[in-house]
C-alpha cells in the first residue's frame, strides 16, 4: 500500500511546473541522558508536508507530547517550504 501511495505522489510531483522545494527532516525526543526515545520523520516538498513516522514512547503517551512533537514537525515543514 505504501509503495502504491508513494508512486502516485511521485507521479503527481513530476507534473508540477515548479522545482521541488523542501527536503527530509527529523525531530527527536531525547531523555535526560541524551538517549533517543522517540520523534518523527517527514518530508516537505512542493508546499506539501508528508509525515512518514511519528513515535511517542508508551510511558509518555496521553500527556500531550505527541501534539507538541507534531507542532514542532509542522513548523519544520513550513520552514522548509
Beta strands, then each sheet from edge to edge (+ up, - down):
strand 1: 23-30
strand 2: 36-45
strand 3: 48-55
sheet 1: 1+ 2- 3+
end
